[in-house]
Amino acid sequence: MSSSGVTASRAGSQLLHRPERLGAVDLVRRLGAVQAQDLRAFPLALRARTADLGSLDGLVRAWLMRGTLHLVPAEDVAWMRELLAPRGAAGSRRRLAQLGFDEAATDRAVGEVQRALDDGPLTRAGVAALLERAGLPCTGQAPVHVLGAAAARGVLVLGTADEILPAPARGRAPRDPLAELARRHLASRAPGGPPDLAAWSGLPIGTARTAWESLDVVEHGDGWALRDHVPDPVPDDLVRLLPMFDELLLGWKDRTPVVRPAHAKAVLPGGGILRATVTVGGRVAGTWTRSGVELFAPVPERALEAELRRVRSPADPAGSS
């Protein structure tokens, strides 16, 4: 398969050609998870992949892959957290200690948050206030890291707005959670391999290779695909506007099939930023914001205008990226 074929297959596995009319929960389950630290961005990522999004009910945000916030079905939070959260536990304890929380203080803080959630959803400002009332550190990054500790213990999740919610009831876990995570990754990120699963999930490469052994795969492009889920490539002229932190740019270790090296700095300027992009046939051809587009490759004009109307329409409240 040519490099352009690999690019088109990646975009196809990410459903950028909208092959099915999927509701929000089914779409996110198909994608495995969607990066969601930016409240303006993740609805745009979903709408780029389905014309039938509907309500976001049944979805929550949790600190999962690589310790960052991801959108997942509520019923999947518990098993994903147990698989992924322990990777960041030591770092979380160190950071809390730097902020003035020893183990006892962390336990107190998590307990305060848990009791407060019995009375309903919280805000971040509300968490800071209850920490202050308890005589605990409450300024700067302290509330965020307390929330992270509480989430890692299964106490809370974040909603699809900026509300803090009690962790949902435990859903039915897959028989082999690691194998299920690998399957979901490859179903939406083919062609791929163990290094891609490790880069996306934050799991060690050895664990990713173990997970791979459970999959029924076939060679595809520069990697593999699930035997029963080989992606159809998107058309060469398919134009999509994708938000900041889109999974097309986060699901593989090597981004070069999607972003040419000459354009990498424009898309990833540093500081953890990953800009909103204009893609053609699955390859980045420019960046965009609410105020305009900056192109560094040709883009079909009429298709670009249609995409700009779509992301800026009143039906798409996330149209500012």
N, C-alpha and C positions, 0 to 999 in steps of 0.2 A: 504494500500500500504506500502511495506517495505521501509526502508530508502534508499536502492539502487534504488528502483522504483521511489522515489521522485527525487533522483539525476538524473536518466536517463530521467525523464519527464522534469526537468528543462533544461537539455541540448537539448532535443527535441524541447521545446518551443523556445529555442534560435537558432534553425535551424542548429545546429552543424552537423547534418547528411546530410545537403544539400538536402532537399527533393524536392526543386524546383530550376530551373535555373532563378534566379532573377537578374535583373540589379541593379545598385547601388541605384537609387532613390527608386525603389519599395522595395528593401531590407531594406533600412533605415526606410522607412515608416512602414514596418512590424515590425521593432524592436522598433519603437517609437522614438528613438534617440540613438546615439552612442557616448560615451565619447570620446572627441577628442582634449584634450590639447596637446597630443604628436603626432606630425606630422608623426612619423614613425609607430605609433601603430595602428591608426584607419583603414588604408588600410588593414592591416593584419587581424583585426577583421572582416572586410567585406569578405575578401577572405577565411576565415575559414568557411563562411556560404554560399558561392555560388561559382560555377565554371564559372560563366558568368558575372563577375562584369562589365567589360567595362569601359566607361568613368565615371568620377565623376561629370560631368556637371549636374547642377540642384541641387547640394548639397552645403550647406554653413555651417560655424561654428558660433555658437552664445552662449552667456552666458545664460544658461537656467536652467536645473535641478541643484539644490543645488548651483546655482551661478557659475557652472563650464562650460567650453566649451564643447558643444555637436554638433555633426554633425546631421543635419536635412534637409529635403527637403526645398528649398528656399521658396516655397509657404506656408509653415507652420510656418515660423519664426514669423510673426506678432502676430498670436493668441497665440502661445506658450509663446512669450515674455510677452504679456499682462497678461497671466495667472500666470507666474512664476517669472518674474523679480521684481515685487513689494516687494517680500519677502526679497530681499537683499538691498533695497533702503536705509534704515536707516544706515546700516553698511557701505555702499558705501559713504554716506555723511560724516560719522565720519572719515573714512580713508582719504578722500580727504581733510578734514579740517586739519588733522594731517600733510598732505603734503603741506599745505599752500594755499588751495583752499577754499575760502568762496563761498557762492552761486553765487555771481556776477562773481567771477573768473572762477567758473565751467561753467557758461553760456558762458563766453567769450571763454574758451578753446573748448567747444563743438562746438561753432559757427565757430571757426578757422578750426577745423577738417572738419566740414560739407562743408565749402566753398572750402577747398582744395580738397575734394573728387569730386567736380564738374569738376576738371581737370583730374581725373583718379585715379586709385588705389594708396594707400599709403603703405609705410613700417613703421615699428615701429621707425626706425631711423628718417624717415621723419616726423613723428608726434613729436618726441622730438625736431627736428629742428624748426618746425613751432611754438611750444610752446616757444622755446627760443627767436625766433624773436618777438613774442608777449609780451615778458617780463614776462612770466609765469613760474612757477616751471617746470623744464624739465629733471631733473636727477632722478636716482634711479627708484622707482616704480611709479613716477608721470605719465609718458605716458600711462602705462598700466591701471591705474585707470581712467584716462581721457577717454581712449577707452571704458572702462566698462560703464562709465556714458553716453557716446554717444550711445553705443549699447542699453542701457536700455531705451533711449529716441527714439529708432527707427531710428537712424541716419546711423548706419553701421553694417556690419557683417564681419567676416573673411572668406577668401576663403579656399579651400582645400589645398593650399600651405599657405605661411605665409603672403599673401597679405591682405590688408584692403580694403573693398569694400563698396560702398553705399548699404544701406539696400535694398533688392529686393522689387519690387512692391508687394503690399498687395494681397495675394491670397484669395480665398474664404474660409472664416472661417466656421468651423462646427457649427451647430445650438446650440450645448451645448459643448463648449470647454472642460470643466472639465470632462464631461462624455466621450468625445473622448480621452482625455489623459488617463483616467482610462482604457478604452477599449484597447488602444494600449499597455499599460503596461501589462495587463493580457494576451493579445493575444500572447505575446512573453516572459512572465515571470510567467507561471503557473507551478505548483500550487502556488497560492499567496493569499494575503489578504490585507486589508487596511493598516496594518503596513508596508507592502512591498512597496505599492504605495507611502506612506508618505516618507519612507527612500530613495526611488529612486528619487522622484520628488522634495523633500524639502518642500512640502506642509504640513500644520498641519494635525495631525491625524484626527481631526474632519472633515476637508475638504475632506480628503481621504475617510472617512466613508460615507459622503454625496455622493461622486462620485460613490461609490460602490453600492448605492441603485438604480442607474440607469442601472446597468448591469444585464444581464440574465445569471446567473452562476449556475454551478453544483458542488457538492463536488468532489474533486479530490486530491488524495494524502493527504498531510497535510494541504490543503487549498482548493482553488476553481480554476476552469477554466471557460472560456466562454462556454456556452452550445454548441455553434456552432464551437468551436475552441479548443477541447480537444487535447493536444499534444500527438504525438506518442513518446514513449521513444526511445532513441538511443540504438544501440547494446552495450552490455557490453564491447566489445573489441574495440569500436571506439576510435581511437587516434586522438586528435587535439592539435596542438600547438597554444596557444592563447597569444596575446600581453599583455603588461602592460595595466592596467586599463580596462580589458575586462568586458563587460556587464554581463557575466555569474557570475562574482564576485561582481557586483555592483547593480544588479536588485532586490535583496531581502535584508531584514533586517538581517536575520540569514544566515550566510554563511556555517554553519556546514554540511549541506548535500553535499556541494561541496568541502570544505576544512576541513579535520579532525582537531580537536583541537591540536593534537600533531604536525601538520604541519603548523599551522597558522602563527607562527613567521617567518618561512622560506618564506612564501608568502607575508605577511604583516609585514615587519620589523620595521615599524614606520616611522614617518615623512611624512605621506601621500603617501608613496610608495606602489604600488601594482604590484608585479613582474609578468613578463611573465611566463606562466605556461604550463606544459605538462598535459593533461587530458586524462583519460581513462574512457569510459562510462559516461562522464560528471563529474568525480571526479578528483581533482588535485592529480597527482602522482609525480610531480617534478617541477622544474623551469628550464628556459633556457635563454641563451643569444646567440649572434652571434658566440661566441667562444666555446660554449659547453652546455651540459645538466647535471643537478644535479637531480638524481632521489631519491625518498624516498619510492617508491612502485613499484611493477613490471609493466613493459610496454612491449607489444608485439614488438619485436625488428624490424621486417620488416616494420611494420606500422609506427614506430617511424622514421626509416630511410626515409621512403617515405614522412613523414611530414617535416622532416628537409630539404629534397630536395625541397619541395614545397615552404617553407618560405624563402629559400635562392636562389631561382631561379631568373634569370634576369627579368622574367616577373613580379616579386613581389618586387618592389623597396623598400618596407618597411621591407625587410627581416632582418633588424637589430633591435633588440628590447632591 
